[in-house]
Amino acid sequence: FELSFSTEGGYSNFVNFISNLERSLRIIDIESVSFSSNEQPGALVPKDNYKYDVKIKTYWLKKK
């Protein structure tokens, strides 16, 4: 099963999120991660605020 999603936040929060995925009992392969800055000139956006696009693949056993 493939899943793609986006999230926004600070880098340390994203690293914690990925660490939680690693500890999950479900097998998850991270296929890709891309990120971009949301900072715009003159905007009141925290400097450590990024948009992360993540693509994962997960597996399960079919019941017989």
N, C-alpha and C positions, 0 to 999 in steps of 0.2 A: 504494500500500500504506500503510495507516494503522497506527500503532503507538503504544500508550500504555504508560508505565512510571513507576515511582516510585523515588526514590533519597533517601538521607539524607546530610547532611554539612554542612560549612561553606560559607559563601557564596563565598569565593574559590575553593574547589575546584569549585563548581558553575559559576562563570564560566569557569574553565579548561576544563571539560567542554564547555560551549557553544562556546567558541573552537575546540576540537578538531573539533566538528561542522561549524563554518564552513569549516574547512580540508579537510574530507573531499572526495574526488572524486565521491562520490554526491550527487545533488541532494536536499536535505532542506529542507522547509518546517517550521518550528516553528509548529504550530497554536495551542498554548496552553501556558502554564506557570502553575501555582499553587503556593503554598508555605504552610507552616504551621510554627509553632514547636513543638518537642518538649519544651520546658522545662516542668517541672511543679514546683510549689512544694515545696521541700525535697529535690528529686531531685538527684543528682550527674551532671547532664547538662551538657556544655559549653554556654555561652551562645550560641556561634555554630554551633548544630546545628539544621538545618531539614529538613523533609521536602518534597521537590519532586515534584510530579506533572506529567509532561510528555506532551504529545501531539504526534507528528510525522507528516508525510506524506512519503513518498519515491517516486521514480519510476524506471522503467527502460523500455528499448525492447524490444518483443516481437520475437522472431526471426521472419523470414519463411519 
